[in-house]
Amino acid sequence: MNPAEPRPSRILHTMLRVSDLDRSLAFYCDRLGMRELRRENYPGGAFTLSFIGYGDEASATVIELTYNYGVKRYSHGTGFGHIALAVPDIYAVCSKLEKDGVAILRPPGPMTHTAHNGQRDVIAFLEDPDGYRVELIETA
């Protein structure tokens, strides 16, 4: 592609379909520290969008939670993997989340395999109320 040609420049958001918007907001905002940035209701389309994140949409990538009225469950298929979040102290964060009732699918610890540069990230996995996986990665 020619660098002078117009092209996308930034990831704006990732969308997840959720079966209970309030339950998902409690998980992402109350448990993981995000905040709801805006909400848009579309009664004619029978859905509500909630945009959540750690920073404002002008400069940070956010998550769009889509609640389709009356849908109680979604199939994730085999293509989607997870959302990754940076945490400063993964052991403390996981301990707090566990006390708050969040199931930790993979406890914090070094990755099983070592990267080509010899580094082994410290990671953990948890699951949101709709079964989407969330990876926590410890950052210095």
Contact map, one row per residue, 1 for C-alpha under 8 A:
11101000000000000000000000000000000000000000000000000000000000000000000000000000000000000000000000000000000000000000000000000000000000000000
11111000000000000000000000000000000000000000000000000000000000000000000000000000000000000000000000000000000000000000000000000000000000000000
11111100000000000000000000000000000000000000000000000000000000000000000000000000000000000000000000000000000000000000000000000000000000000000
01111100000000000000000000000000000000000000000000000000000000000000000000000000000000000000000000000000000000000000000000000000000000000000
11111110000000000000000000000000000000000000000000000000000000000000000000000000000000000000000000000000000000000000000000000000000000000000
00111111000000000000000000000000000000000000000000000000000000000000000000000000000000000000000000000000000000000000000000000000000000000000
00001111100000000000000000000000000000000000000000000000000000000000000000000000000000000000000000000000000000000000000000000000000000000000
00000111110000000000000000000000000000000000000000000000000000000000000000000000000000000000000000000000000000000000000000000000000000000000
00000011111000000000000000000000000000000000000000000000000000000000000000000000000000000000000000000000000000000000000000000000000000000000
00000001111100000000000000000000000000000000000000000000000000000000000000000000000000000000000000000000000000000000000000000000000000000000
00000000111110000000000000000000000000000000000000000000000010000000000000000000000000000000000000000000000000000000000000000000000000000000
00000000011111000000000000000000000000000000000000000000100111000000000000000000000000000000000000000000000000000000000000000000000000000000
00000000001111100000000000000000000000000000000000000000000011110000000000000000000000000000000000000000000000000000000000000000000000000000
00000000000111110000000000000000000000000000000000000000000011110000000000000000000000000000000000000000000000000000000000000000000000000000
00000000000011111000000000000000000000000000000000000000000000111100000000000000000000000000000000000000000000000000000000000000000000000000
00000000000001111100000000000000000000000000000000000000000000111100000000000000000000000000000000000000000000000000000000000000000000000000
00000000000000111110000000000000000000000000000000000000000000001111000001000000000000000000000000000000000000000000000000000000000000000000
00000000000000011111100100000000000000000000000000000000000000001111000011000000000000000000000000000000000000000000000000000000010000000000
00000000000000001111100000000000000000000000000000000000000000000011011111000000000000000000000000000000000000000000000000000000010000000000
00000000000000000111111100000000000000000000000000000000000000000010000100000000000000000000000000000000000000000000000000000000000000000000
00000000000000000111111110000000000000000000000000000000000000001110000000000000000000000000000000000000000000000000000000000000000000000000
00000000000000000001111111000000000000000000000000000000000000000000000000000000000000000000000000000000000000000000000000000000000000000000
00000000000000000001111111100000000000000000000000000000000000000000000000000000000000000000000000000000000000000000000000000000100000000000
00000000000000000101111111110000000000000000000000000000000000000000000000000000000000000000000000000000000000000000000000000001110000000000
00000000000000000000111111111100000100000000000000000000000000000000000000000000000000000000000000000000000000000000000000000000000000000000
00000000000000000000011111111110000000000000000000000000000000000000000000000000000000000000000000000000000000000000000000000000000000000000
00000000000000000000001111111111000000000000000000000000000000000000000000000000000000000000000000000000000000000000000000000001100000000000
00000000000000000000000111111111111000000000000000010000000000000000000000000000000000000000000000000000000000000000000000000000000000000000
00000000000000000000000011111111111100000000000000010000000000000000000000000000000000000000000000000000000000000000000000000000000000000000
00000000000000000000000011111111110000000000000000000000000000000000000000000000000000000000000000000000000000000000000000000000000000000000
00000000000000000000000001111111100000000000000000000000000000000000000000000000000000000000000010010000000000000000000000000000000000000000
00000000000000000000000000111111110000000000000000000000000000000000000000000000000000000000000000000000000000000000000000000000000000000000
00000000000000000000000000011111111000000000000000000100000000000000000000000000000000000000000000000000000000000000000000000000000000000000
00000000000000000000000000011101111100000000000000011100000000000000000000000000000000000000000000000000000000000000000000000000000000000000
00000000000000000000000000011000111110000000000000011100000000000000000000000000000000000000000000000000000000000000000000000000000000000000
00000000000000000000000010001000011111100000000001111000000000000000000000000000000000000000000000000000000000000000000000000000000000000000
00000000000000000000000000000000001111100000000001111001100000000000000000000000000000000000000000000000000000000000000000000000000000000000
00000000000000000000000000000000000111110000000001110000000000000000000000000000000000000000000000000000000000000000000000000000000000000000
00000000000000000000000000000000000111111000000111100000000000000000000000000000000000000000000000000000000000000000000000000000000000000000
00000000000000000000000000000000000001111100000111000000000000000000000000000000000000000000000000000000000000000000000000000000000000000000
00000000000000000000000000000000000000111110001110000000000000000000000000000000000000000000000000000000000000000000000000000000000000000000
00000000000000000000000000000000000000011111111100000000000000000000000000000000000000000000000000000000000000000000000000000000000000000000
00000000000000000000000000000000000000001111111100000000000000000000000000000000000000000000000000000000000000000000000000000000000000000000
00000000000000000000000000000000000000000111110000000000000000000000000000000000000000000000000000000000000000000000000000000000000000000000
00000000000000000000000000000000000000000111111000000000000000000000000000000000000000000000000000000000000000000000000000000000000000000000
00000000000000000000000000000000000000000111111100000000000000000001100000000000000000000000000000000000000000000000000000000000000000000000
00000000000000000000000000000000000000001110111110000000000000000111100000000000000000000000000000000000000000000000000000000000000000000000
00000000000000000000000000000000000000111110011111000000000000000111100000000000000000000000000000000000000000000000000000000000000000000000
00000000000000000000000000000000000000111000001111100000000000011110000000000000000000000000000000000000000000000000000000000000000000000000
00000000000000000000000000000000000111110000000111110000000000011100000000000000000000000000000000000000000000000000000000000000000000000000
00000000000000000000000000000000000111100000000011111000000001111000000000000000000000000000000000000000000000000000000000000000000000000000
00000000000000000000000000011000011111000000000001111100000001111000000000000000000000000000000000000000000000000000000000000000000000000000
00000000000000000000000000000000011110000000000000111111000111100000000000000000000000000000000000000000000000000000000000000000000000000000
00000000000000000000000000000000111000000000000000011111000101000000000000000000000000000000000000000000000000000000000000000000000000000000
00000000000000000000000000000000000000000000000000001111101111000000000000000000000000000000000000000000000000000000000000000000000000000000
00000000000000000000000000000000000010000000000000001111111101000000000000000000000000000000000000000000000000000000000000000000000000000000
00000000000100000000000000000000000010000000000000000011111111000000000000000000000000000000000000000000000000000000000000000000000000000000
00000000000000000000000000000000000000000000000000000001111100000000000000000000000000000000000000000000000000000000000000000000000000000000
00000000000000000000000000000000000000000000000000000011111110000000000000000000000000000000000000000000000000000000000000000000000000000000
00000000000100000000000000000000000000000000000000001111111111000000000000000000000000000000000000000000000000000000000000000000000000000000
00000000001111000000000000000000000000000000000000001010101111100000000000000000000000000000000000000000000000000000000000000000000000000000
00000000000111000000000000000000000000000000000000111111100111110000000000000000000000000000000000000000000000000000000000000000000000000000
00000000000011110000000000000000000000000000000000111000000011111000000000000000000000000000000000000000000000000000000000000000000000000000
00000000000011110000000000000000000000000000000011110000000001111100000000000000000000000000000000000000000000000000000000000000000000000000
00000000000000111100100000000000000000000000000011110000000000111110000000000000000000000000000000000000000000000000000000000000000000000000
00000000000000111100100000000000000000000000001111000000000000011111000000000000000000000000000000000000000000000000000000000000000000000000
00000000000000001111100000000000000000000000001110000000000000001111101000000000000000000000000000000000000000000000000000000000000000000000
00000000000000001110000000000000000000000000011100000000000000000111111000000000000000000000000000000000000000000000000000000000000000000000
00000000000000000000000000000000000000000000011100000000000000000011111000000000000000000000000000000000000000000000000000000000000000000000
00000000000000000010000000000000000000000000000000000000000000000001111100000000000000000000000000000000000000000000000000000000000000000000
00000000000000000010000000000000000000000000000000000000000000000011111111000000000000000000000000000000000000000000000000000000000000000000
00000000000000000011000000000000000000000000000000000000000000000000011111000000000000000000000000000000000000000000000000000000000000000000
00000000000000000110000000000000000000000000000000000000000000000000001111100000000000000000000000000000000000000000000000000000010000000000
00000000000000001110000000000000000000000000000000000000000000000000001111110000000000000000000000000000000000000000000000000000010000000000
00000000000000000000000000000000000000000000000000000000000000000000000011111000000000000000000000000000000000000000000000000000000000000000
00000000000000000000000000000000000000000000000000000000000000000000000001111111000000000000000000000000000000000000000000000000000100000000
00000000000000000000000000000000000000000000000000000000000000000000000000111111000000000000000000000000000000000000000000000000000000000000
00000000000000000000000000000000000000000000000000000000000000000000000000011111100000000000000000000000000000000000000000000000000000000000
00000000000000000000000000000000000000000000000000000000000000000000000000011111100000000000000000000000000000000000000000000000000000000000
00000000000000000000000000000000000000000000000000000000000000000000000000011111110000000000000000000000000000000000000000000000000000000000
00000000000000000000000000000000000000000000000000000000000000000000000000000111111000000000000000000000000000000000000000000000000010000000
00000000000000000000000000000000000000000000000000000000000000000000000000000001111100000000000000000000000000000000000000000000000111100000
00000000000000000000000000000000000000000000000000000000000000000000000000000000111110000000000000000000000000000000000000000000000011100000
00000000000000000000000000000000000000000000000000000000000000000000000000000000011111000000000000000000000000000000000000000000000001111000
00000000000000000000000000000000000000000000000000000000000000000000000000000000001111100000000000000000000000000000000000000000000001111000
00000000000000000000000000000000000000000000000000000000000000000000000000000000000111110000000000000000000000000000000000000000000000011110
00000000000000000000000000000000000000000000000000000000000000000000000000000000000011111100100000000000000000000000000000000000000000011110
00000000000000000000000000000000000000000000000000000000000000000000000000000000000001111100000000000000000000000000000000000000000000000111
00000000000000000000000000000000000000000000000000000000000000000000000000000000000000111111100000000000000000000000000000000000000000000110
00000000000000000000000000000000000000000000000000000000000000000000000000000000000000111111110000000000000100000000000001110000000000011100
00000000000000000000000000000000000000000000000000000000000000000000000000000000000000001111111000000000000100000000000000000000000000000000
00000000000000000000000000000000000000000000000000000000000000000000000000000000000000001111111100000000000000000000000000000000000000000000
00000000000000000000000000000000000000000000000000000000000000000000000000000000000000101111111110000000000000000000000000000000000000000000
00000000000000000000000000000000000000000000000000000000000000000000000000000000000000000111111111000001001100000000000000010000000000000000
00000000000000000000000000000000000000000000000000000000000000000000000000000000000000000011111111100000000000000000000000000000000000000000
00000000000000000000000000000000000000000000000000000000000000000000000000000000000000000001111111110000000000000000000000000000000000000000
00000000000000000000000000000010000000000000000000000000000000000000000000000000000000000000111111111110000000000000000000000000000000000000
00000000000000000000000000000000000000000000000000000000000000000000000000000000000000000000011111111111000000000000000000000000000000000000
00000000000000000000000000000000000000000000000000000000000000000000000000000000000000000000001111111100000000000000000000000000000000000000
00000000000000000000000000000010000000000000000000000000000000000000000000000000000000000000000111111100000000000000000000000000000000000000
00000000000000000000000000000000000000000000000000000000000000000000000000000000000000000000000011111110000000000000000000000000000000000000
00000000000000000000000000000000000000000000000000000000000000000000000000000000000000000000000011111111000000000000000000000110000000000000
00000000000000000000000000000000000000000000000000000000000000000000000000000000000000000000000011001111100000000000000000000110000000000000
00000000000000000000000000000000000000000000000000000000000000000000000000000000000000000000010001000111111000000000000000011110000000000000
00000000000000000000000000000000000000000000000000000000000000000000000000000000000000000000000000000011111000000000000000011110000000000000
00000000000000000000000000000000000000000000000000000000000000000000000000000000000000000000000000000001111100000000000000011100000000000000
00000000000000000000000000000000000000000000000000000000000000000000000000000000000000000000010000000001111110000000000000111000000000000000
00000000000000000000000000000000000000000000000000000000000000000000000000000000000000000110010000000000011111000000000001111000000000000000
00000000000000000000000000000000000000000000000000000000000000000000000000000000000000000000000000000000001111100000000001110000000000000000
00000000000000000000000000000000000000000000000000000000000000000000000000000000000000000000000000000000000111110000000111100000000000000000
00000000000000000000000000000000000000000000000000000000000000000000000000000000000000000000000000000000000011111100000111100000000000000000
00000000000000000000000000000000000000000000000000000000000000000000000000000000000000000000000000000000000001111100000100000000000000000000
00000000000000000000000000000000000000000000000000000000000000000000000000000000000000000000000000000000000000111110000100000000000000000000
00000000000000000000000000000000000000000000000000000000000000000000000000000000000000000000000000000000000000111111111100000000000000000000
00000000000000000000000000000000000000000000000000000000000000000000000000000000000000000000000000000000000000001111111100000000000000000000
00000000000000000000000000000000000000000000000000000000000000000000000000000000000000000000000000000000000000000111111000000000000000000000
00000000000000000000000000000000000000000000000000000000000000000000000000000000000000000000000000000000000000000111111000000000000000000000
00000000000000000000000000000000000000000000000000000000000000000000000000000000000000000000000000000000000000000111111100000000000000000000
00000000000000000000000000000000000000000000000000000000000000000000000000000000000000000000000000000000000000000111111110000000000000000000
00000000000000000000000000000000000000000000000000000000000000000000000000000000000000000000000000000000000001111110011111000000000000000000
00000000000000000000000000000000000000000000000000000000000000000000000000000000000000000000000000000000000001100000001111100000000000001100
00000000000000000000000000000000000000000000000000000000000000000000000000000000000000000100000000000000000111100000000111110000000000001100
00000000000000000000000000000000000000000000000000000000000000000000000000000000000000000100000000000000001111100000000011111000000000111100
00000000000000000000000000000000000000000000000000000000000000000000000000000000000000000100010000000001111110000000000001111100000000111000
00000000000000000000000000000000000000000000000000000000000000000000000000000000000000000000000000000001111100000000000000111110000011110000
00000000000000000000000000000000000000000000000000000000000000000000000000000000000000000000000000000111110000000000000000011111000011100000
00000000000000000000000000000000000000000000000000000000000000000000000000000000000000000000000000000111100000000000000000001111111111000000
00000000000000000000000100100000000000000000000000000000000000000000000000000000000000000000000000000000000000000000000000000111111111000000
00000000000000000000001100100000000000000000000000000000000000000000000000000000000000000000000000000000000000000000000000000011111100000000
00000000000000000110000100000000000000000000000000000000000000000000000011000000000000000000000000000000000000000000000000000011111100000000
00000000000000000000000000000000000000000000000000000000000000000000000000000000000000000000000000000000000000000000000000000011111110000000
00000000000000000000000000000000000000000000000000000000000000000000000000010000010000000000000000000000000000000000000000000011111111000000
00000000000000000000000000000000000000000000000000000000000000000000000000000000111000000000000000000000000000000000000000001111001111100000
00000000000000000000000000000000000000000000000000000000000000000000000000000000011110000000000000000000000000000000000000001111000111110000
00000000000000000000000000000000000000000000000000000000000000000000000000000000011110000000000000000000000000000000000000111100000011111000
00000000000000000000000000000000000000000000000000000000000000000000000000000000000111100100000000000000000000000000000000111000000001111100
00000000000000000000000000000000000000000000000000000000000000000000000000000000000111100100000000000000000000000000000011110000000000111110
00000000000000000000000000000000000000000000000000000000000000000000000000000000000001111100000000000000000000000000000011100000000000011111
00000000000000000000000000000000000000000000000000000000000000000000000000000000000001111000000000000000000000000000000000000000000000001111
00000000000000000000000000000000000000000000000000000000000000000000000000000000000000010000000000000000000000000000000000000000000000000111
